[in-house]
């Protein structure tokens, strides 16, 4: 089985190819959200799909506002760098300057918080997902009791806690609330009039509700105490406002070149800059500044291919894998062949071939267990859609096809994710198996 392929041989325009891909993602995979792709001064695609509200079947528009999830982090990083540029703080400041009783606060710098090298744990969502009545002191007391993952500065581990603390440092340093600071120093100067910070009581025009996928149905996402889900999350915006943000990052209207260089430098083996990833593994060989977000129904992706002056942003409210779709859209922009999504069906196949498929293909292990084929571990079964092509049990948008070489051996696998094909060569042992 296979879907149609978007290729360089196809005579239709790039904009039509991108639109064709997204219409298929909406039709086959139920994507709900808004997409914007702009290159230089050309709008390649700006369109909306699905519903902002499922109960009332209210359709999304290009002006629909979405919770950005972790795409919010770059705005927190920008605020810290602005304050550093104004000499109100330094990225070399120690955490105990702002939180005197914080454990190891004399070992943690703002730089470590920004680049995810503080050793702090991932999150404290056990609080802000369950309690409507919280105080900053209660949250801080809870956070300081969490054990460190490692000595600060020695390793890297993604931490929402670190960015929550940075948001509070913005408040302590500026004398304004996090929301007020961002509005006055980032959103208003850039005329990002459709962007703000989430609250539990404000009525926000054109705001999308958020939905969690449960197999083939949806549930509304749970209560979130937005007063404390900030810094690492908490900002809402539109694709149009994110285009304004992207364009501003090429200039110096809100931050100097010196400070932007700090923001867009990779500081560790996980490619973390400040609030962004710098040339992550999915860059497709192009200079990429990016960040994704995912929190319950909100799934977001913001991708700046800076040398190409290309922006790809995908915002979803129904847990659609925006980061994967952005990857597929980028591949189309760069002239790669991309397979359109299609409905996958399990078929009866020749399981006697499995013994010829098993082996190691670069970083992937394929093995058989009790008449079934697996990908790396027993959590990911490969479901057959032909004798030699399979889709993954955890994500049917990822396929594995076994390719026979001239010697009759299955020596290569073709992997497809979001329609983009990659290959892995098999590592044969000395005996040829």
Legacy VTK file of the C-alpha trace (Angstrom):
# vtk DataFile Version 3.0
C-alpha trace
ASCII
DATASET POLYDATA
POINTS 433 float
0.000 0.000 0.000
1.160 3.555 -0.587
-0.123 7.065 -0.917
0.380 9.445 -3.782
3.769 11.139 -3.894
4.509 14.837 -4.142
7.652 15.095 -6.232
9.782 17.594 -8.127
8.383 16.113 -11.349
4.882 17.243 -10.396
4.120 20.363 -12.483
1.886 22.073 -9.890
3.196 25.043 -7.916
4.917 24.762 -4.553
1.942 26.412 -2.863
-0.399 23.828 -4.394
1.864 20.993 -3.243
1.863 22.303 0.316
-1.909 22.739 0.227
-2.373 19.237 -1.172
-0.299 17.790 1.669
-2.217 19.638 4.402
-5.637 18.827 2.926
-4.642 15.166 2.994
-3.440 15.470 6.599
-6.803 16.972 7.528
-8.830 14.479 5.517
-6.952 11.310 6.461
-5.504 12.091 9.885
-8.002 14.632 11.167
-5.602 17.534 11.546
-7.243 20.518 13.217
-5.355 23.776 13.317
-3.799 26.567 11.299
-0.669 26.548 9.150
1.473 29.376 7.797
4.458 29.001 5.470
6.238 32.120 4.241
9.478 32.457 2.273
11.027 35.895 2.033
8.068 38.116 1.181
5.975 35.339 -0.395
3.124 33.584 1.376
3.323 29.939 0.299
0.465 28.682 2.457
-1.811 30.179 5.081
-4.862 28.097 5.800
-7.034 26.667 8.566
-8.443 23.165 8.999
-10.838 21.451 11.347
-12.665 22.941 14.305
-11.844 25.497 16.969
-14.757 24.080 18.954
-15.956 20.535 18.406
-19.163 20.829 20.436
-20.533 23.614 18.218
-18.624 22.664 15.066
-17.048 26.121 14.891
-14.402 26.006 12.180
-10.891 27.308 12.639
-9.756 30.394 10.730
-6.383 31.986 10.060
-7.189 34.297 12.985
-7.830 31.485 15.474
-5.718 31.764 18.611
-3.929 28.724 20.009
-2.139 27.880 23.203
1.532 27.714 22.168
2.695 25.251 24.847
6.512 25.181 24.910
6.861 27.520 21.939
6.265 30.035 24.765
9.804 29.489 26.069
11.451 31.704 23.453
9.454 34.694 24.678
10.660 34.082 28.238
14.225 33.849 26.954
13.767 37.089 25.009
12.529 38.855 28.161
15.570 37.713 30.161
17.949 38.852 27.420
16.238 42.233 27.165
16.672 42.719 30.910
20.313 41.651 30.600
20.841 44.161 27.800
19.414 46.878 30.059
21.854 45.824 32.823
18.985 44.907 35.150
20.332 41.375 35.441
23.079 39.161 34.038
22.774 35.700 32.548
25.700 34.822 34.831
23.628 35.695 37.902
23.188 32.870 40.364
19.706 31.640 41.165
20.082 32.393 44.881
20.210 36.110 44.025
16.484 35.840 43.276
15.541 32.852 45.449
17.939 32.970 48.454
16.849 29.654 49.983
16.953 27.608 46.777
19.077 24.427 47.135
22.308 24.690 45.128
21.192 28.194 44.178
24.806 29.322 44.300
25.674 26.728 41.622
22.860 27.492 39.161
23.132 30.443 36.781
20.476 31.979 34.567
22.486 30.662 31.620
21.966 27.124 32.926
18.236 27.704 33.312
17.989 29.086 29.791
19.964 26.211 28.215
18.421 23.387 30.286
21.627 22.602 32.155
20.472 23.399 35.693
19.817 19.837 36.858
16.256 20.746 37.827
13.539 18.202 37.188
11.156 18.372 34.245
7.963 19.755 35.733
5.659 20.428 38.644
2.401 19.764 36.786
1.214 17.647 39.680
0.402 21.022 41.231
-0.963 23.233 38.472
-3.089 20.465 36.931
-4.862 19.698 40.171
-5.108 22.758 42.376
-7.042 25.936 41.760
-5.834 27.556 44.976
-2.073 27.958 44.954
0.402 30.625 46.022
3.883 31.351 44.727
5.312 30.346 48.093
3.524 26.991 47.985
4.819 26.310 44.481
8.384 27.300 45.362
8.308 25.153 48.505
7.176 22.204 46.401
9.827 22.755 43.720
12.766 23.034 46.128
11.912 19.630 47.584
12.496 17.903 44.249
15.825 16.092 43.941
18.312 17.322 41.350
18.883 15.157 38.293
22.592 16.003 38.206
25.132 18.556 39.372
24.198 21.912 37.820
26.097 22.632 34.620
27.376 19.083 34.160
24.660 17.615 31.922
21.528 18.585 30.012
17.886 17.834 30.796
14.828 19.691 29.549
13.196 21.545 32.425
9.904 23.392 32.557
10.720 24.260 36.160
13.747 26.232 34.994
11.626 28.371 32.688
8.946 28.885 35.324
11.659 30.296 37.599
12.869 32.521 34.756
9.351 33.956 34.400
9.353 34.816 38.104
12.800 36.408 37.713
11.379 38.598 34.928
8.769 39.764 37.433
11.236 40.310 40.273
13.615 42.259 38.050
11.129 44.363 36.083
8.611 45.036 38.833
5.838 43.988 36.446
3.835 40.814 36.059
5.095 38.375 33.456
2.076 39.174 31.274
2.553 42.939 31.583
6.247 42.756 30.792
5.729 40.710 27.631
2.894 42.912 26.450
4.803 46.168 26.946
8.221 45.027 25.738
7.523 42.427 23.048
3.911 42.109 21.919
2.977 45.804 21.708
6.197 46.993 19.984
5.792 44.265 17.354
2.052 44.883 16.999
1.382 41.283 18.007
-2.148 42.268 18.944
-3.493 38.703 18.894
-0.925 37.388 21.400
-1.100 37.261 25.172
-0.708 35.166 28.323
-3.361 32.622 29.275
-5.534 33.116 32.350
-8.364 31.132 33.905
-10.940 33.905 33.750
-10.258 36.154 30.739
-12.525 35.795 27.716
-10.258 35.699 24.652
-11.857 36.285 21.267
-11.268 33.564 18.642
-9.551 31.247 21.140
-9.527 27.581 20.163
-10.658 25.002 22.676
-8.224 22.129 23.189
-8.957 18.435 22.791
-7.092 15.254 23.675
-7.219 12.372 21.261
-8.572 9.124 22.672
-8.228 6.610 19.864
-10.825 7.875 17.364
-12.652 10.279 19.676
-11.734 13.406 21.614
-11.843 14.499 25.227
-11.617 18.068 26.441
-8.322 18.754 28.151
-8.254 18.976 31.960
-8.134 21.987 34.233
-4.860 23.941 34.130
-3.992 26.633 36.655
-2.559 29.160 34.213
-1.222 31.411 36.949
1.590 28.908 37.425
1.830 27.334 33.995
3.921 30.251 32.707
7.456 30.792 31.465
7.614 27.322 30.017
4.050 27.520 28.626
1.146 29.922 28.912
1.267 32.110 25.794
-1.409 32.099 23.112
-1.021 33.502 19.597
-1.976 33.231 15.932
0.063 32.227 12.906
-0.080 35.827 11.675
1.424 37.157 14.904
4.121 34.486 14.817
5.054 35.723 11.344
5.561 39.193 12.882
7.713 37.588 15.585
9.777 35.730 13.005
10.409 38.869 10.957
11.418 40.807 14.091
14.049 38.185 14.912
15.905 39.068 11.703
16.299 42.656 12.919
17.249 44.446 16.118
13.987 46.187 17.034
13.603 44.246 20.257
17.072 42.741 20.820
20.612 43.564 19.711
22.682 41.341 17.439
24.959 40.554 20.383
22.086 39.269 22.494
20.491 37.432 19.569
23.755 35.581 19.069
23.544 34.407 22.674
19.974 33.265 22.120
20.737 31.387 18.899
23.909 29.574 20.004
23.823 25.847 20.770
25.251 25.198 24.229
25.084 21.426 24.604
24.716 18.092 22.836
20.936 18.474 22.786
21.212 21.625 20.656
19.593 23.950 23.185
20.042 27.672 22.773
17.930 30.034 24.850
14.283 29.096 24.395
15.030 27.448 21.039
16.777 24.511 19.439
19.668 25.306 17.106
20.089 22.970 14.127
18.321 19.972 15.683
18.567 16.559 14.047
15.499 17.247 11.893
16.999 20.353 10.222
17.245 18.563 6.844
20.687 20.084 6.303
19.476 23.692 6.522
20.212 26.278 9.212
17.253 25.919 11.565
16.107 27.748 14.691
13.056 25.983 16.075
10.953 24.839 18.990
7.955 22.561 19.340
5.291 22.431 21.994
2.918 19.805 23.272
0.641 19.914 26.277
-2.589 17.944 26.155
-4.551 19.201 23.128
-2.090 21.944 22.193
0.549 20.771 19.710
2.669 23.476 18.113
5.724 23.866 15.913
7.725 26.996 15.043
10.544 26.615 12.509
12.832 29.351 11.143
15.105 28.223 8.313
17.126 31.389 8.612
19.416 31.104 5.580
16.374 30.328 3.430
14.260 33.085 5.032
11.610 30.388 5.422
9.078 30.185 8.255
6.940 27.120 8.862
4.559 27.238 11.801
1.856 24.691 12.585
-0.589 25.222 15.456
-3.084 22.523 16.468
-5.760 22.176 19.120
-6.506 18.445 18.822
-3.154 16.841 19.543
-2.209 16.519 15.884
1.574 16.007 15.566
2.408 19.524 14.392
6.161 18.903 14.597
5.874 15.986 12.171
3.733 17.940 9.743
6.217 20.835 9.851
8.947 18.329 8.993
6.957 17.089 5.995
6.146 20.606 4.839
9.819 21.597 5.050
10.784 18.602 2.926
8.330 19.720 0.253
9.781 23.243 0.365
13.257 21.800 -0.134
12.212 19.784 -3.179
12.132 16.326 -1.620
9.660 13.616 -2.546
6.969 13.310 0.114
4.243 10.689 0.297
0.732 11.889 1.059
-0.980 10.271 4.064
-3.336 7.389 3.407
-5.472 4.994 5.423
-3.407 2.037 6.602
-4.975 -1.422 6.765
-3.538 -4.594 8.242
-3.357 -7.422 5.703
-2.459 -11.096 5.888
1.130 -11.456 4.707
3.937 -13.969 4.370
5.367 -14.252 7.887
8.032 -16.661 6.615
9.859 -13.554 5.359
10.293 -12.205 8.894
13.486 -14.153 9.497
15.017 -12.387 6.492
13.956 -8.968 7.802
15.377 -9.307 11.303
18.634 -7.514 11.970
20.190 -4.161 12.761
19.777 -1.287 10.321
22.084 1.502 11.538
20.404 2.654 14.764
17.282 0.491 14.372
16.807 -3.092 15.464
14.158 -5.242 13.785
13.301 -8.508 15.479
10.654 -11.251 15.501
8.822 -12.494 18.569
6.071 -15.130 18.536
5.289 -14.609 14.881
5.202 -10.818 15.069
7.675 -8.200 13.922
8.924 -5.418 16.202
10.783 -2.127 15.892
13.518 -1.652 18.532
11.448 -3.059 21.410
8.241 -4.904 22.237
6.352 -1.618 22.647
6.364 -0.966 18.889
4.880 -3.727 16.761
5.042 -3.516 12.983
1.660 -4.142 11.358
1.806 -5.540 7.792
0.149 -3.724 4.908
1.961 -5.886 2.338
4.566 -8.655 2.426
7.421 -6.217 2.902
5.828 -2.932 4.063
4.605 -2.245 7.585
3.282 0.621 9.697
4.131 1.207 13.331
1.652 0.361 16.071
2.422 3.616 17.914
2.042 5.859 14.855
0.598 4.728 11.542
2.176 7.742 9.840
5.515 6.002 10.265
6.140 3.116 7.915
8.942 0.612 7.399
9.589 -1.046 4.031
12.183 -3.803 3.526
14.116 -3.516 0.253
15.830 -6.461 -1.436
19.209 -5.862 -3.075
20.719 -7.424 -6.219
21.992 -10.375 -4.172
18.500 -11.179 -2.915
19.152 -9.949 0.618
17.037 -7.428 2.491
19.821 -4.939 3.074
17.965 -1.620 3.343
14.860 -0.323 5.034
12.922 2.701 3.855
11.454 4.671 6.729
8.678 7.153 6.173
7.664 9.726 8.776
5.062 12.305 7.849
5.641 11.103 4.294
9.363 11.934 4.224
11.475 8.929 3.243
14.773 8.030 4.910
16.869 4.898 4.427
18.927 2.771 6.792
21.473 0.214 5.638
21.650 -3.136 7.330
24.710 -4.044 9.390
25.648 -7.588 8.389
27.748 -9.809 10.615
30.868 -11.476 9.253
28.927 -14.665 8.480
26.619 -12.618 6.231
23.582 -12.678 8.544
LINES 1 434
433 0 1 2 3 4 5 6 7 8 9 10 11 12 13 14 15 16 17 18 19 20 21 22 23 24 25 26 27 28 29 30 31 32 33 34 35 36 37 38 39 40 41 42 43 44 45 46 47 48 49 50 51 52 53 54 55 56 57 58 59 60 61 62 63 64 65 66 67 68 69 70 71 72 73 74 75 76 77 78 79 80 81 82 83 84 85 86 87 88 89 90 91 92 93 94 95 96 97 98 99 100 101 102 103 104 105 106 107 108 109 110 111 112 113 114 115 116 117 118 119 120 121 122 123 124 125 126 127 128 129 130 131 132 133 134 135 136 137 138 139 140 141 142 143 144 145 146 147 148 149 150 151 152 153 154 155 156 157 158 159 160 161 162 163 164 165 166 167 168 169 170 171 172 173 174 175 176 177 178 179 180 181 182 183 184 185 186 187 188 189 190 191 192 193 194 195 196 197 198 199 200 201 202 203 204 205 206 207 208 209 210 211 212 213 214 215 216 217 218 219 220 221 222 223 224 225 226 227 228 229 230 231 232 233 234 235 236 237 238 239 240 241 242 243 244 245 246 247 248 249 250 251 252 253 254 255 256 257 258 259 260 261 262 263 264 265 266 267 268 269 270 271 272 273 274 275 276 277 278 279 280 281 282 283 284 285 286 287 288 289 290 291 292 293 294 295 296 297 298 299 300 301 302 303 304 305 306 307 308 309 310 311 312 313 314 315 316 317 318 319 320 321 322 323 324 325 326 327 328 329 330 331 332 333 334 335 336 337 338 339 340 341 342 343 344 345 346 347 348 349 350 351 352 353 354 355 356 357 358 359 360 361 362 363 364 365 366 367 368 369 370 371 372 373 374 375 376 377 378 379 380 381 382 383 384 385 386 387 388 389 390 391 392 393 394 395 396 397 398 399 400 401 402 403 404 405 406 407 408 409 410 411 412 413 414 415 416 417 418 419 420 421 422 423 424 425 426 427 428 429 430 431 432
